[in-house]
């Protein structure tokens, strides 16, 4: 292992989970271990429990239980594992492709294939390989940010007040080092919830 000492005699080849993470994100959104970094936290890449819908892999420490949700699903997907509907004979109502496994939206009983359910829930949110600023600016889309994504079949939304949504998001796991954009989204959600309470 290459040992490189930085200022203050800090070993920059050691993972601290924040400034020097032991995994980096590829352009396709996947994670790869940084070969010269040692990790004493037991970090490992994990797929989100809703991976077929969101397509996100993220880093967790050995202390976190599986299955865990990515920050995308926590902030914009209702904060829960989407119900799978297996052995579906009807095609996806959006793309009309035959998909034997579909996923039920949190606001109604309609189900879609994984990619189409992801487009309904996450709208134009960039893939995981995008920069944090690009994801954060897309996350501030009014429909996505307020959680009012409508079902394309029945137009149902998830009625949530800003305060209840903020409480649900803040009770979930903290963003990891590869999900820095979520810290900004959570801070803005907290400010919106406080503003809604004061009105």
Backbone as CSV, one residue per row, in Angstrom:
resi,resn,N_x,N_y,N_z,CA_x,CA_y,CA_z,C_x,C_y,C_z
1,UNK,0.843,-1.182,0.000,0.000,0.000,0.000,0.885,1.240,0.000
2,UNK,0.538,2.204,-0.821,1.294,3.450,-0.884,0.892,4.327,0.288
3,UNK,1.863,4.784,1.028,1.593,5.676,2.145,2.059,7.072,1.782
4,UNK,1.164,8.018,1.841,1.502,9.397,1.510,1.081,10.272,2.669
5,UNK,2.034,11.006,3.210,1.737,11.894,4.329,1.392,13.277,3.818
6,UNK,0.329,13.842,4.318,-0.069,15.183,3.930,0.322,16.182,4.987
7,UNK,-0.266,17.386,4.922,0.044,18.404,5.913,-0.474,17.957,7.268
8,UNK,0.259,18.280,8.301,-0.120,17.871,9.645,0.121,16.396,9.885
9,UNK,0.961,15.788,9.045,1.313,14.382,9.155,0.080,13.464,9.105
10,UNK,-0.951,13.866,8.313,-2.152,13.056,8.126,-1.930,12.127,6.948
11,UNK,-2.237,10.878,7.120,-2.062,9.901,6.045,-3.228,10.042,5.070
12,UNK,-2.978,10.622,3.893,-4.045,10.842,2.924,-4.428,9.559,2.207
13,UNK,-3.715,8.469,2.450,-4.071,7.188,1.852,-5.053,6.423,2.729
14,UNK,-5.455,6.990,3.832,-6.425,6.357,4.720,-7.792,6.997,4.551
15,UNK,-8.811,6.173,4.486,-10.185,6.663,4.338,-10.672,7.241,5.654
16,UNK,-11.255,8.440,5.612,-11.923,8.968,6.795,-13.423,9.093,6.548
17,UNK,-13.866,8.659,5.366,-15.287,8.645,5.053,-15.842,9.958,4.563
18,UNK,-15.107,11.054,4.735,-15.618,12.359,4.332,-14.741,12.970,3.254
19,UNK,-13.617,13.542,3.646,-12.756,14.206,2.665,-11.966,13.201,1.843
20,UNK,-11.661,12.050,2.433,-10.859,11.043,1.736,-11.624,9.714,1.713
21,UNK,-12.663,9.588,0.884,-13.409,8.327,0.845,-12.613,7.230,0.141
22,UNK,-12.938,5.986,0.464,-12.213,4.850,-0.105,-12.866,4.321,-1.384
23,UNK,-13.999,4.887,-1.788,-14.653,4.503,-3.032,-14.902,5.760,-3.860
24,UNK,-14.887,5.624,-5.168,-15.226,6.748,-6.038,-16.277,6.288,-7.038
25,UNK,-17.011,7.243,-7.573,-18.096,6.944,-8.493,-17.596,7.006,-9.932
26,UNK,-17.935,5.971,-10.708,-17.609,5.961,-12.137,-18.617,6.832,-12.875
27,UNK,-18.357,7.102,-14.146,-19.279,7.928,-14.928,-20.629,7.272,-15.125
28,UNK,-20.675,5.936,-15.102,-21.954,5.252,-15.275,-22.750,5.178,-13.976
29,UNK,-22.213,5.731,-12.884,-22.920,5.762,-11.613,-22.501,4.673,-10.649
30,UNK,-21.772,3.650,-11.115,-21.323,2.581,-10.233,-20.170,3.033,-9.352
31,UNK,-19.863,2.233,-8.342,-18.788,2.560,-7.416,-17.614,1.624,-7.624
32,UNK,-16.424,2.147,-7.453,-15.208,1.343,-7.544,-14.303,1.739,-6.384
33,UNK,-13.638,0.750,-5.817,-12.749,0.992,-4.684,-11.486,1.705,-5.166
34,UNK,-11.057,2.721,-4.412,-9.806,3.405,-4.699,-8.705,2.492,-4.176
35,UNK,-7.878,1.979,-5.070,-6.966,0.889,-4.724,-5.905,1.270,-3.705
36,UNK,-5.491,2.525,-3.645,-4.411,2.885,-2.738,-4.908,3.367,-1.377
37,UNK,-6.218,3.379,-1.159,-6.752,3.851,0.115,-7.056,2.680,1.040
38,UNK,-6.621,2.781,2.250,-6.977,1.810,3.271,-8.211,2.298,4.006
39,UNK,-9.067,1.398,4.417,-10.308,1.788,5.099,-10.437,1.019,6.398
40,UNK,-10.529,1.752,7.493,-10.717,1.127,8.804,-12.182,1.152,9.236
41,UNK,-13.052,1.712,8.404,-14.470,1.820,8.752,-15.294,0.659,8.215
42,UNK,-14.704,-0.187,7.381,-15.450,-1.316,6.815,-16.426,-0.887,5.735
43,UNK,-16.072,0.127,4.944,-16.953,0.611,3.887,-17.121,-0.447,2.803
44,UNK,-18.326,-0.489,2.250,-18.590,-1.397,1.144,-19.713,-0.829,0.299
45,UNK,-19.666,-1.067,-1.025,-20.764,-0.599,-1.869,-21.981,-1.501,-1.718
46,UNK,-23.146,-0.890,-1.687,-24.413,-1.606,-1.531,-25.389,-1.069,-2.563
47,UNK,-26.187,-1.937,-3.126,-27.254,-1.477,-4.018,-28.457,-1.087,-3.173
48,UNK,-29.122,-0.030,-3.604,-30.347,0.412,-2.944,-31.380,-0.703,-3.007
49,UNK,-32.236,-0.779,-2.008,-33.298,-1.787,-2.008,-34.241,-1.596,-3.191
50,UNK,-34.307,-0.388,-3.728,-35.115,-0.090,-4.922,-34.234,0.030,-6.165
51,UNK,-33.157,-0.731,-6.238,-32.167,-0.575,-7.312,-32.787,-0.678,-8.706
52,UNK,-33.760,-1.543,-8.903,-34.374,-1.694,-10.229,-35.096,-0.419,-10.655
53,UNK,-35.472,0.419,-9.688,-36.179,1.670,-9.987,-35.213,2.852,-10.073
54,UNK,-34.319,2.975,-9.085,-33.441,4.152,-9.033,-32.069,3.904,-9.646
55,UNK,-31.593,2.666,-9.633,-30.293,2.344,-10.206,-29.119,2.900,-9.436
56,UNK,-29.257,3.069,-8.111,-28.208,3.701,-7.310,-27.485,2.683,-6.444
57,UNK,-26.162,2.792,-6.464,-25.284,2.054,-5.582,-24.626,3.095,-4.685
58,UNK,-24.459,2.804,-3.404,-23.852,3.776,-2.505,-22.990,3.058,-1.484
59,UNK,-22.193,3.826,-0.754,-21.250,3.265,0.205,-21.858,3.307,1.607
60,UNK,-21.783,2.184,2.321,-22.197,2.127,3.723,-21.046,1.562,4.529
61,UNK,-21.069,1.813,5.823,-20.075,1.211,6.705,-20.618,-0.127,7.188
62,UNK,-19.771,-0.890,7.818,-20.188,-2.210,8.284,-21.242,-2.121,9.379
63,UNK,-21.394,-0.959,10.011,-22.370,-0.807,11.089,-23.799,-0.657,10.577
64,UNK,-23.975,-0.286,9.302,-25.319,-0.060,8.773,-25.940,-1.360,8.303
65,UNK,-27.214,-1.580,8.616,-27.875,-2.821,8.188,-28.301,-2.765,6.728
66,UNK,-28.498,-3.918,6.124,-29.058,-4.039,4.779,-30.507,-4.483,4.927
67,UNK,-31.421,-4.219,4.036,-31.249,-3.352,2.876,-31.414,-1.893,3.271
68,UNK,-30.653,-1.062,2.706,-30.714,0.369,2.969,-31.208,1.070,1.713
69,UNK,-31.823,2.206,1.909,-32.309,3.009,0.790,-31.305,4.097,0.467
70,UNK,-31.180,4.422,-0.801,-30.318,5.523,-1.214,-31.017,6.848,-0.868
71,UNK,-30.260,7.940,-0.927,-30.833,9.247,-0.603,-31.893,9.676,-1.605
72,UNK,-31.793,9.223,-2.840,-32.818,9.504,-3.846,-34.171,8.960,-3.393
73,UNK,-34.173,7.698,-2.968,-35.424,7.063,-2.527,-35.910,7.630,-1.200
74,UNK,-34.970,8.035,-0.334,-35.356,8.624,0.951,-36.014,9.988,0.723
75,UNK,-35.384,10.826,-0.086,-35.878,12.201,-0.277,-37.067,12.297,-1.225
76,UNK,-37.076,11.473,-2.291,-38.086,11.661,-3.337,-38.941,10.440,-3.626
77,UNK,-38.623,9.292,-3.074,-39.366,8.079,-3.375,-40.264,7.607,-2.254
78,UNK,-40.577,8.476,-1.331,-41.459,8.096,-0.236,-40.734,7.494,0.955
79,UNK,-39.423,7.288,0.846,-38.642,6.786,1.974,-38.918,5.350,2.352
80,UNK,-39.409,4.554,1.417,-39.676,3.145,1.727,-39.393,2.279,0.510
81,UNK,-39.261,0.997,0.786,-39.027,0.038,-0.290,-40.322,-0.101,-1.080
82,UNK,-40.238,0.038,-2.389,-41.432,-0.066,-3.230,-41.879,-1.519,-3.320
83,UNK,-43.182,-1.711,-3.321,-43.742,-3.068,-3.403,-43.506,-3.641,-4.797
84,UNK,-42.993,-4.869,-4.837,-42.789,-5.569,-6.111,-44.046,-6.337,-6.466
85,UNK,-44.378,-6.316,-7.729,-45.504,-7.103,-8.244,-44.888,-8.091,-9.226
86,UNK,-44.848,-9.362,-8.851,-44.230,-10.392,-9.688,-45.263,-11.079,-10.573
87,UNK,-44.768,-11.702,-11.618,-45.580,-12.464,-12.581,-46.712,-11.628,-13.169
88,UNK,-46.373,-10.449,-13.636,-47.351,-9.559,-14.263,-47.497,-9.969,-15.722
89,UNK,-48.729,-10.137,-16.174,-48.953,-10.511,-17.563,-49.176,-9.294,-18.456
90,UNK,-49.676,-8.203,-17.880,-49.903,-6.985,-18.654,-48.589,-6.239,-18.850
91,UNK,-48.417,-5.587,-19.992,-47.193,-4.802,-20.188,-47.226,-3.535,-19.339
92,UNK,-46.068,-2.914,-19.208,-45.976,-1.642,-18.497,-46.864,-0.631,-19.219
93,UNK,-47.756,0.088,-18.523,-48.656,1.029,-19.203,-47.967,2.257,-19.793
94,UNK,-46.707,2.504,-19.462,-46.015,3.669,-20.020,-45.257,3.295,-21.285
95,UNK,-44.344,2.307,-21.170,-43.501,1.967,-22.328,-44.056,0.800,-23.140
96,UNK,-45.093,0.142,-22.626,-45.754,-0.986,-23.280,-44.825,-2.184,-23.503
97,UNK,-43.748,-2.268,-22.708,-42.837,-3.411,-22.761,-43.308,-4.464,-21.758
98,UNK,-43.114,-5.722,-22.116,-43.452,-6.802,-21.197,-42.405,-6.846,-20.093
99,UNK,-42.814,-6.659,-18.871,-41.918,-6.703,-17.716,-42.540,-7.629,-16.677
100,UNK,-41.963,-8.811,-16.453,-42.562,-9.752,-15.498,-42.570,-9.234,-14.064
101,UNK,-41.656,-8.330,-13.721,-41.637,-7.720,-12.391,-41.858,-6.229,-12.548
102,UNK,-42.858,-5.720,-11.848,-43.142,-4.289,-11.871,-43.169,-3.777,-10.442
103,UNK,-43.197,-2.466,-10.285,-43.105,-1.835,-8.965,-44.264,-0.883,-8.768
104,UNK,-44.896,-0.994,-7.601,-46.081,-0.194,-7.270,-45.644,1.165,-6.738
105,UNK,-46.283,2.221,-7.232,-45.992,3.567,-6.744,-46.502,3.717,-5.314
106,UNK,-45.863,4.574,-4.498,-46.305,4.724,-3.104,-47.660,5.410,-2.953
107,UNK,-48.101,6.174,-3.963,-49.334,6.950,-3.799,-50.602,6.246,-4.277
108,UNK,-50.469,5.113,-4.998,-51.659,4.439,-5.516,-51.335,2.966,-5.751
109,UNK,-52.223,2.268,-6.425,-52.016,0.833,-6.656,-51.497,0.527,-8.056
110,UNK,-51.184,1.526,-8.855,-50.682,1.278,-10.199,-49.219,0.868,-10.160
111,UNK,-48.834,-0.010,-11.066,-47.458,-0.496,-11.094,-46.890,-0.396,-12.494
112,UNK,-45.569,-0.189,-12.533,-44.843,0.047,-13.773,-43.532,-0.719,-13.733
113,UNK,-42.885,-0.850,-14.894,-41.562,-1.480,-14.917,-40.593,-0.572,-14.153
114,UNK,-39.442,-1.096,-13.770,-38.479,-0.345,-12.965,-38.071,0.991,-13.557
115,UNK,-37.607,1.040,-14.833,-37.197,2.332,-15.397,-38.332,3.357,-15.474
116,UNK,-39.532,2.920,-15.800,-40.654,3.869,-15.897,-41.079,4.358,-14.516
117,UNK,-41.069,3.477,-13.515,-41.377,3.910,-12.145,-40.336,4.925,-11.679
118,UNK,-39.076,4.721,-12.084,-38.030,5.681,-11.751,-38.256,7.032,-12.399
119,UNK,-38.724,7.033,-13.646,-38.998,8.305,-14.319,-40.176,9.035,-13.673
120,UNK,-41.164,8.293,-13.175,-42.301,8.931,-12.503,-41.853,9.526,-11.166
121,UNK,-41.094,8.754,-10.378,-40.713,9.205,-9.038,-39.612,10.259,-9.044
122,UNK,-38.629,10.115,-9.930,-37.454,10.975,-9.872,-37.381,11.996,-11.002
123,UNK,-38.381,12.018,-11.875,-38.482,12.988,-12.965,-37.162,13.158,-13.701
124,UNK,-36.601,14.353,-13.720,-35.380,14.636,-14.481,-34.135,14.639,-13.610
125,UNK,-34.173,13.971,-12.466,-33.006,13.908,-11.588,-31.886,13.154,-12.303
126,UNK,-30.687,13.741,-12.431,-29.607,13.074,-13.158,-29.185,11.767,-12.492
127,UNK,-28.546,10.913,-13.269,-28.039,9.637,-12.750,-26.968,9.893,-11.698
128,UNK,-26.582,8.847,-10.992,-25.624,8.968,-9.890,-24.261,9.480,-10.312
129,UNK,-23.845,9.278,-11.554,-22.533,9.722,-11.993,-22.427,11.221,-12.213
130,UNK,-23.542,11.941,-12.147,-23.534,13.392,-12.377,-22.913,14.112,-11.181
131,UNK,-22.549,15.361,-11.394,-21.954,16.139,-10.302,-23.014,16.447,-9.238
132,UNK,-22.530,16.706,-8.009,-23.446,17.024,-6.912,-24.256,18.276,-7.200
133,UNK,-23.640,19.279,-7.838,-24.374,20.515,-8.126,-25.479,20.278,-9.148
134,UNK,-25.236,19.400,-10.139,-26.275,19.094,-11.134,-27.444,18.371,-10.487
135,UNK,-27.151,17.431,-9.591,-28.220,16.692,-8.908,-28.990,17.635,-7.988
136,UNK,-28.280,18.489,-7.250,-28.936,19.412,-6.323,-29.834,20.392,-7.058
137,UNK,-29.372,20.942,-8.181,-30.215,21.902,-8.910,-31.445,21.215,-9.498
138,UNK,-31.316,19.977,-9.970,-32.487,19.247,-10.484,-33.424,18.850,-9.354
139,UNK,-32.872,18.609,-8.165,-33.697,18.219,-7.014,-34.588,19.346,-6.537
140,UNK,-34.255,20.570,-6.895,-35.069,21.712,-6.476,-36.220,21.995,-7.431
141,UNK,-36.464,21.092,-8.380,-37.649,21.172,-9.233,-38.871,21.196,-8.309
142,UNK,-39.796,22.153,-8.480,-40.904,22.291,-7.522,-41.738,21.028,-7.328
143,UNK,-42.022,20.304,-8.399,-42.846,19.101,-8.264,-42.078,18.012,-7.521
144,UNK,-40.830,17.820,-7.881,-40.013,16.792,-7.249,-39.716,17.140,-5.802
145,UNK,-39.352,18.387,-5.541,-38.964,18.798,-4.196,-40.116,18.725,-3.209
146,UNK,-41.311,19.060,-3.653,-42.461,19.029,-2.742,-43.090,17.653,-2.636
147,UNK,-42.614,16.679,-3.425,-43.140,15.318,-3.331,-44.493,15.159,-3.986
148,UNK,-44.804,15.962,-4.993,-46.103,15.895,-5.654,-46.025,15.241,-7.031
149,UNK,-45.208,14.177,-7.138,-45.156,13.441,-8.389,-46.491,12.721,-8.568
150,UNK,-47.115,12.875,-9.707,-48.424,12.276,-9.932,-48.282,10.959,-10.678
151,UNK,-49.192,10.049,-10.385,-49.260,8.797,-11.121,-49.776,9.119,-12.522
152,UNK,-49.134,8.615,-13.576,-49.610,8.929,-14.930,-50.940,8.269,-15.282
153,UNK,-51.389,7.314,-14.481,-52.651,6.632,-14.758,-53.838,7.315,-14.081
154,UNK,-53.696,7.622,-12.781,-54.842,8.156,-12.039,-54.622,9.573,-11.507
155,UNK,-53.426,10.133,-11.703,-53.058,11.479,-11.262,-53.015,11.618,-9.742
156,UNK,-52.924,10.524,-9.012,-52.851,10.579,-7.548,-51.480,11.084,-7.120
157,UNK,-51.453,11.848,-6.039,-50.202,12.313,-5.444,-50.137,11.827,-4.008
158,UNK,-48.970,11.952,-3.412,-48.823,11.594,-2.004,-49.012,12.856,-1.187
159,UNK,-50.146,12.999,-0.493,-50.361,14.220,0.287,-49.474,14.210,1.536
160,UNK,-48.461,15.052,1.542,-47.552,15.168,2.673,-47.302,16.628,2.945
161,UNK,-47.362,17.006,4.200,-47.012,18.376,4.549,-45.492,18.485,4.560
162,UNK,-44.951,19.693,4.394,-43.493,19.830,4.447,-42.904,19.335,5.757
163,UNK,-43.625,19.526,6.868,-43.099,19.102,8.159,-43.061,17.576,8.272
164,UNK,-44.109,16.888,7.863,-44.104,15.423,7.962,-43.059,14.822,7.022
165,UNK,-42.875,15.425,5.871,-41.863,14.942,4.934,-40.462,15.158,5.499
166,UNK,-40.225,16.324,6.099,-38.922,16.603,6.699,-38.639,15.633,7.840
167,UNK,-39.644,15.346,8.673,-39.440,14.402,9.785,-39.095,13.021,9.274
168,UNK,-39.750,12.573,8.206,-39.466,11.253,7.649,-38.060,11.191,7.069
169,UNK,-37.654,12.250,6.383,-36.321,12.275,5.774,-35.240,12.359,6.852
170,UNK,-35.459,13.191,7.883,-34.430,13.341,8.914,-34.311,12.100,9.793
171,UNK,-35.340,11.266,9.848,-35.264,10.030,10.624,-34.517,8.929,9.880
172,UNK,-34.332,9.092,8.579,-33.634,8.085,7.775,-32.128,8.228,7.962
173,UNK,-31.381,7.317,7.351,-29.927,7.342,7.503,-29.329,8.612,6.922
174,UNK,-28.206,9.028,7.473,-27.500,10.224,7.012,-26.867,9.973,5.652
175,UNK,-26.693,11.028,4.837,-26.028,10.848,3.547,-24.582,10.406,3.726
176,UNK,-24.153,9.510,2.860,-22.775,9.041,2.879,-21.868,10.005,2.145
177,UNK,-20.565,9.690,2.100,-19.621,10.593,1.439,-19.859,10.718,-0.057
178,UNK,-20.493,9.732,-0.667,-20.759,9.797,-2.106,-22.133,10.394,-2.408
179,UNK,-22.847,10.873,-1.391,-24.179,11.454,-1.561,-24.230,12.860,-0.964
180,UNK,-23.197,13.660,-1.233,-23.093,14.987,-0.623,-24.245,15.903,-1.016
181,UNK,-24.813,15.727,-2.206,-25.922,16.578,-2.659,-27.115,16.477,-1.716
182,UNK,-27.304,15.294,-1.089,-28.474,15.083,-0.231,-28.418,15.936,1.024
183,UNK,-27.225,16.274,1.501,-27.126,17.136,2.676,-27.718,18.509,2.366
184,UNK,-27.465,19.030,1.164,-28.044,20.312,0.767,-29.553,20.241,0.637
185,UNK,-30.059,19.159,0.065,-31.505,18.986,-0.077,-32.162,18.892,1.293
186,UNK,-31.557,18.149,2.205,-32.122,18.015,3.555,-32.157,19.350,4.281
187,UNK,-31.121,20.155,4.116,-31.083,21.462,4.760,-32.199,22.364,4.225
188,UNK,-32.409,22.361,2.915,-33.474,23.174,2.323,-34.847,22.660,2.766
189,UNK,-35.004,21.318,2.861,-36.273,20.754,3.352,-36.556,21.206,4.775
190,UNK,-35.512,21.245,5.598,-35.681,21.678,6.984,-36.115,23.135,7.049
191,UNK,-35.507,23.989,6.209,-35.883,25.398,6.183,-37.318,25.581,5.699
192,UNK,-37.733,24.802,4.702,-39.119,24.881,4.203,-40.113,24.418,5.254
193,UNK,-39.747,23.355,5.989,-40.639,22.863,7.036,-40.766,23.872,8.163
194,UNK,-39.651,24.510,8.524,-39.715,25.531,9.576,-40.545,26.728,9.098
195,UNK,-40.404,27.096,7.832,-41.207,28.198,7.271,-42.672,27.866,7.234
196,UNK,-43.021,26.607,6.940,-44.429,26.196,6.898,-45.040,26.193,8.286
197,UNK,-44.238,25.875,9.312,-44.753,25.885,10.682,-44.998,27.293,11.189
198,UNK,-44.149,28.236,10.766,-44.286,29.595,11.267,-45.419,30.380,10.605
199,UNK,-45.940,29.859,9.479,-47.018,30.563,8.780,-48.342,30.304,9.422
